[in-house]
Amino acid sequence: MFVGTEPIIYLLLEVSAVSITLNVTTCFDVLDSRFTQQELPACKPILTPRWVISAFMVISVVFIPIGVASLFASRDVVEVVERYDDVCVSGSKSDKIKYIQGAGDKSCSRTLTIKKHMKAPIYIYYQLDNFYQNHRRYVKSRSDQQLRSKKSENDVSTCQPEDMNGNKPIVPCGLIAWSLFNDTYSFVLGNKNITVNKKDISWKSDRDHKFGKDVFPKNFQSGGIIGGATLDKSIRLSEQEDLIVWMRTAALPTFRKLYGRIEQDLNANDKIDVTLMNNYNTYSFNGKKMLVLSTTSWLGGKNDFLGIAYLTVGGLCFFLALLFTVIYLFKPSGGNYKEIKSEKERKEREERRWRMRKLTLGEWKRGRGGGGDMGGGWRQRTAGEANKNRKEKKGWEDKGRQPWLWRGVDRRRMGVPWWSSG
C-alpha cells in the first residue's frame, strides 16, 4: 500500500530542510548585525584618575560661586513675620473656637517694627501652617468648567458637599472656594494710611483662561455653615483675585499666599500699626496664621536652601578632587587599567572584530548553501561521513537518509560555527 511513497517523503523532507536552512540563515543575518550586537559607533569614555579629578574640580568651580551668589541674594531679602492667631485670642482651644465662630468683633491690633530698609514693592503674604490644601478630596472639590463658562454653572458633580443650595447650584462650588481665606489687614505708618495694591496679585493665565469673564457668584456662602470669605455678586470671577489666588492650591501644609503689595519704601526702625480682622478659623485643626512683609531679589523670596545645596555639592566635589589627587600622587595605580591611546586604535580593533565575525558567518553560509541540489556540498560530505560511521555504530541506518538530523559530525572540520543549530 505504501510502496513507492518513500522517495516522495524523502523529497518533502529535503525541501523542508532547505526551507529551514534559508530561515536560519535569514535569522542569523538579522541577529548578527552591528545594531543587535551593540557595535555601533559610540563614545566610550575611560574614567582615568585625571578625568575624574578634572570633573570634580569643574563641578566645584561652577557650583560654589552659584551657591555663594544664591546665599547673598537670599540674605538681601528683608522679611518681617508676625504670628497673630495666638495673641489675638487667649484661653483654651475650646474658648478660641467659640470666639472665632461667634458674631462678636474680631479686630486685633499689632505693631510691626522694620529692622532694615525695605525697598518697594513690598509684598504682603498670609501664611498658614498645618493646613492641608493637598488633601485629595479637598483638591477635587471644584468645577473648572463652571469657573470658566456661564453655560456650565450647573456642572457641580465634582463639588460635593458644597454643590447645591436647595435646588440651586452654588457658583463657585466646592470646598476650596467655600474655605476662602477671610482675614483682612490695614496698615498705618505714623498717621498716614498705607495703600495696599491688590491688583495683579494672581497669575495672568488664571485670570484669562481659568476664570470666565461672564461668570458671577451665585448662592455662595448662603448655607447654614459659613466656611470663609464672601464674594461680591456684582464682580465677575476673573476680577476677584483673592479667590483666584486661593484656588491655586498649595502642595505643602505650610504655605504663603499673596495678599497685596505696598508701593512705597519702608525705612529702618519704622513702626507700622496693623489692624487685622481675625476671622479665619485655624483653631479647630491647631493651625497657625502669620502676616509676612517681604521684599524680593533676582532669585525670588528668602530661601537659603538653594544656596546651601549648591555649596554642599560643590564642597563635596572639591574635597573628593583633593582626596583623589593625593591618592594619585602618593599611591599611583599598579596597572589595573589600560588607556586607549588613540581613537584610531580603538576603531581598528572594532573593525578587526567585525571582519572576523563576518568571515565566520560567510564560511558557514557557503558550507550550508553551496555544492548542489537539495542539500548542498556540506550535506554530501556529511552523508559520506555518516555512511562511514553507520558501519561502526548501530542506529545510523534510520538516520542515514535524514542528513539534517545527524549530530556525529565534527563541525570544526566543516567550518560550521559552534552556535549553529544545523
C-alpha positions in Angstrom: 0.0 0.0 0.0 2.9 2.3 0.8 5.2 1.0 -1.9 6.8 3.9 -3.8 6.0 6.6 -1.3 9.3 6.7 0.4 11.0 8.8 -2.3 8.2 11.3 -2.1 8.5 11.5 1.7 12.3 11.9 1.4 11.8 14.6 -1.2 9.5 16.5 1.0 11.9 16.2 3.9 14.7 17.6 1.7 12.6 20.6 0.7 11.8 21.2 4.4 15.5 21.1 5.2 16.2 23.7 2.5 13.5 25.9 3.9 14.8 25.6 7.5 18.3 26.3 6.2 17.2 29.5 4.5 15.1 30.6 7.5 18.0 30.0 9.9 20.4 31.9 7.6 17.9 34.8 7.4 17.6 34.8 11.2 21.4 35.0 11.6 21.6 37.8 9.1 19.1 39.8 11.2 20.7 38.9 14.6 24.3 39.2 13.6 24.4 42.9 12.8 26.2 45.9 14.3 22.9 47.1 15.9 21.9 43.8 17.5 25.5 43.2 18.7 25.7 46.7 20.1 28.7 47.6 18.0 27.5 50.9 16.5 29.9 53.8 16.8 29.6 55.2 20.3 31.5 57.3 22.8 33.2 55.1 25.4 35.0 57.3 27.9 37.7 55.8 30.1 37.5 57.1 33.6 41.1 57.7 34.3 42.3 59.4 37.5 42.9 62.7 35.6 39.5 62.7 34.1 37.8 62.0 37.4 39.8 64.7 39.3 39.1 67.2 36.5 35.4 66.5 36.5 35.1 67.0 40.3 37.1 70.2 40.1 34.9 71.6 37.3 31.8 70.9 39.3 33.2 72.5 42.4 34.3 75.6 40.5 30.9 76.0 39.0 28.7 75.1 42.0 30.5 77.0 44.8 30.1 80.5 43.1 26.5 79.8 42.3 25.9 78.8 46.0 27.6 81.9 47.3 25.6 84.1 44.9 22.3 82.4 45.9 23.0 82.8 49.6 23.9 86.5 49.2 20.7 87.1 47.2 18.6 85.3 49.9 20.3 87.3 52.7 19.5 90.6 50.9 15.7 89.8 51.2 14.2 91.6 54.2 11.3 89.8 55.9 9.0 90.8 58.8 7.0 87.8 60.1 4.3 88.3 62.8 2.2 85.4 64.1 -1.1 86.7 65.4 -3.5 83.8 65.9 -2.2 83.1 69.4 -2.0 86.7 70.6 -5.3 87.9 69.3 -7.2 85.2 71.2 -6.4 83.8 74.6 -7.7 80.9 76.6 -8.1 77.2 75.9 -8.8 75.6 72.5 -12.5 75.4 73.1 -12.6 79.1 74.1 -10.8 80.1 70.9 -13.1 78.0 68.7 -16.1 79.5 70.5 -14.7 83.0 69.9 -13.9 82.5 66.3 -17.3 81.0 65.5 -19.2 83.8 67.3 -20.6 87.0 66.0 -18.5 89.5 68.0 -15.9 91.9 67.0 -12.7 90.1 65.9 -10.5 93.0 65.2 -6.9 92.9 66.6 -4.1 95.4 66.6 -0.4 94.6 66.1 2.7 96.8 65.7 5.4 95.8 63.3 9.0 97.1 63.6 11.0 97.4 60.4 14.6 96.3 61.1 16.2 97.1 57.8 15.3 99.3 54.8 12.7 97.7 52.6 12.6 98.8 49.0 9.3 98.9 47.1 7.5 96.9 46.0 6.9 95.2 49.4 4.8 92.0 49.2 2.2 91.2 51.8 1.6 87.5 52.4 -0.6 85.5 54.8 0.9 82.2 55.9 -1.0 79.2 57.1 0.6 76.2 58.9 -0.9 72.7 59.3 -3.5 73.4 56.5 -3.5 70.5 54.0 -4.7 72.0 50.8 -3.3 69.0 49.0 -5.8 66.6 50.5 -7.3 64.5 47.7 -11.0 65.2 48.5 -10.3 68.9 49.0 -8.4 69.3 45.8 -11.1 67.5 43.7 -13.9 69.5 45.2 -14.2 72.1 42.4 -15.6 72.5 38.9 -13.2 74.1 36.4 -15.9 74.1 33.8 -18.2 76.1 36.0 -15.5 78.6 36.8 -14.7 79.0 33.1 -18.1 79.4 31.5 -21.5 80.6 32.5 -23.1 77.8 30.4 -21.6 75.2 32.8 -22.9 76.7 36.0 -25.0 73.6 36.6 -21.9 71.4 36.3 -21.4 70.7 40.1 -21.0 66.9 40.0 -17.5 67.2 41.4 -18.2 69.8 44.1 -19.8 67.8 46.9 -20.6 68.6 49.6 -20.7 72.3 48.6 -22.6 71.8 45.3 -26.2 72.9 45.8 -28.1 75.3 48.0 -31.5 73.9 47.9 -32.2 73.2 44.3 -29.9 76.0 43.0 -26.2 75.5 42.1 -23.5 77.3 44.0 -21.2 79.4 42.0 -18.3 78.9 42.6 -18.9 75.5 44.1 -16.7 73.1 46.1 -14.7 73.1 49.3 -11.8 75.1 48.0 -13.9 78.2 47.3 -16.1 77.6 50.4 -13.0 77.8 52.6 -11.7 81.1 51.1 -9.4 83.0 53.5 -11.2 86.0 55.0 -8.7 87.7 57.3 -8.1 91.4 56.3 -5.3 93.8 57.1 -4.9 97.6 57.1 -1.6 99.4 57.7 -0.8 102.8 59.2 2.6 104.5 59.2 2.6 107.4 61.6 -0.8 109.0 61.0 -1.0 108.1 57.3 -2.7 105.0 55.9 -0.6 102.8 53.7 -2.3 101.8 50.5 -2.4 98.1 49.7 -2.5 97.4 45.9 -4.4 94.1 45.3 -4.3 94.3 41.5 -2.5 91.7 39.5 -1.7 89.5 42.5 -2.8 86.4 40.7 -1.4 84.7 37.6 -2.4 86.3 34.4 -3.0 82.9 32.8 -5.5 82.1 35.6 -7.4 85.3 35.1 -7.5 84.9 31.3 -8.2 81.2 30.9 -9.4 79.6 34.1 -12.0 82.1 35.4 -14.6 83.4 32.9 -15.5 87.0 32.4 -19.2 86.1 32.2 -19.3 84.1 35.5 -20.6 85.8 38.6 -21.1 84.4 42.1 -24.5 82.8 42.9 -25.8 81.3 46.1 -22.2 81.5 47.6 -21.9 81.2 51.4 -25.6 81.3 51.8 -26.0 78.0 53.5 -26.1 77.1 57.2 -22.3 76.9 57.7 -20.0 79.7 56.5 -16.6 78.5 55.6 -14.7 81.7 54.8 -15.0 85.0 52.9 -18.0 86.1 50.9 -17.8 87.3 47.3 -19.4 90.4 45.7 -22.1 89.2 43.4 -21.7 92.2 41.0 -18.0 91.4 40.3 -17.1 88.7 37.8 -14.9 85.9 38.9 -12.0 86.9 36.6 -11.6 90.1 38.7 -11.9 88.6 42.2 -8.2 88.0 42.6 -8.3 86.9 46.2 -10.4 83.9 45.1 -8.1 83.2 42.1 -5.0 83.2 44.4 -6.7 80.9 46.9 -8.0 78.5 44.3 -4.4 77.6 43.2 -3.9 75.0 45.9 -0.6 74.6 47.8 1.4 71.3 47.7 2.6 71.5 51.3 0.8 72.0 54.6 2.8 75.3 55.3 2.3 77.8 52.6 2.1 81.5 51.8 -0.3 83.3 49.5 -0.1 86.8 48.2 -2.4 89.3 49.8 -1.3 92.6 48.1 1.6 95.0 47.6 2.9 98.1 49.3 4.2 100.6 46.7 6.4 102.7 48.9 9.7 102.2 50.7 9.8 101.5 54.4 12.8 102.7 56.4 14.6 101.0 59.2 13.0 101.4 62.7 9.7 102.4 61.2 6.7 101.4 63.3 3.7 100.1 61.4 0.4 99.8 63.1 -1.6 96.9 61.7 -5.3 96.4 62.3 -6.4 93.0 61.3 -9.7 91.1 61.3 -9.1 87.7 62.9 -11.9 85.9 61.1 -10.4 82.7 59.7 -10.8 79.6 61.9 -7.5 77.8 62.3 -8.1 76.8 65.9 -10.2 73.8 65.1 -7.2 72.0 63.5 -4.3 73.5 65.5 -3.2 75.7 62.6 -1.2 78.9 62.7 -1.7 82.3 61.0 1.1 84.7 60.2 1.4 88.1 58.5 4.5 88.4 56.3 6.0 91.5 54.7 8.8 90.7 52.3 11.0 92.1 49.6 12.4 90.1 46.7 15.7 89.6 44.8 16.6 88.3 41.4 16.2 84.8 42.9 12.8 85.4 44.4 11.9 85.4 48.0 14.0 84.4 51.0 15.2 80.8 50.7 18.6 79.6 51.9 18.1 76.0 50.8 19.2 76.5 47.2 22.5 78.2 48.1 23.2 75.7 50.8 22.6 72.8 48.4 24.9 74.3 45.8 27.6 74.9 48.4 27.3 71.4 49.8 27.6 69.7 46.4 30.5 72.0 45.3 32.3 71.5 48.6 31.9 67.7 48.5 33.3 67.6 44.9 36.2 69.8 45.9 37.0 67.5 48.8 36.9 64.4 46.6 39.1 66.0 44.0 41.7 66.8 46.6 41.4 63.3 48.0 41.9 61.6 44.6 44.8 63.9 43.8 46.6 62.9 47.0 45.9 59.2 46.3 47.0 59.5 42.6 50.3 61.3 43.6 51.4 59.2 46.5 49.9 55.9 45.7 49.6 55.6 41.9 47.9 52.6 40.3 49.8 49.4 39.6 48.5 49.0 36.1 45.0 47.8 36.8 43.6 49.7 33.9 44.7 50.3 30.3 44.2 53.5 28.4 43.2 53.6 24.8 45.9 55.8 23.3 44.0 56.9 20.2 40.6 56.8 18.6 42.2 55.2 15.5 43.5 52.2 17.5 40.0 51.6 19.0 38.3 51.8 15.6 40.9 49.4 14.1 40.3 46.9 16.8 36.5 47.0 16.3 36.9 46.6 12.6 39.1 43.5 13.1 36.4 42.0 15.4 33.7 42.8 12.8 35.7 41.2 10.0 36.3 38.0 12.0 32.6 37.7 12.7 31.7 38.3 9.0 34.3 35.8 7.9 33.0 33.1 10.2 29.4 33.7 9.1 30.4 33.7 5.4 32.1 30.4 5.7 29.1 28.9 7.4 26.8 30.2 4.7 29.0 28.8 1.9 29.0 25.4 3.6 25.2 25.5 4.1 24.2 26.6 0.7 26.8 25.6 -1.9 27.5 22.4 -3.7 24.5 21.1 -5.5 20.9 20.1 -5.3 18.7 19.7 -2.3 21.2 20.0 0.5 24.5 21.3 -0.9 28.1 20.1 -0.6 28.2 20.1 3.1 25.3 17.6 3.2 27.1 15.4 0.8 30.2 15.4 2.9 28.1 14.9 6.0 26.4 11.9 4.3 29.8 10.4 3.5 31.0 10.6 7.0 27.7 9.3 8.3 27.9 6.2 6.0 31.3 5.5 7.4 30.0 5.8 10.9 27.0 3.7 10.1 29.2 0.6 9.7 30.8 1.2 13.1 27.8 2.2 15.2 24.3 0.8 15.3 21.3 3.1 15.0 22.6 5.1 11.9 20.5 3.1 9.4 17.4 5.2 10.0 19.3 8.5 10.2 21.4 7.8 7.1 18.5 9.1 4.9 17.9 12.2 7.1 21.3 14.1 7.0 19.8 17.2 8.6 19.3 15.2 11.9 22.9 13.9 12.2 24.9 15.0 15.3 28.0 13.0 15.0 29.9 15.3 12.5 32.9 17.3 13.5 31.7 20.8 12.8 35.2 22.3 13.1 36.3 20.4 10.1 33.4 21.7 8.1 33.9 25.3 9.1 30.4 25.5 10.7 30.2 27.8 13.8 29.6 26.2 17.1 26.5 28.2 17.7 24.6 26.9 14.6 21.7 24.6 15.1 22.1 22.5 11.9 
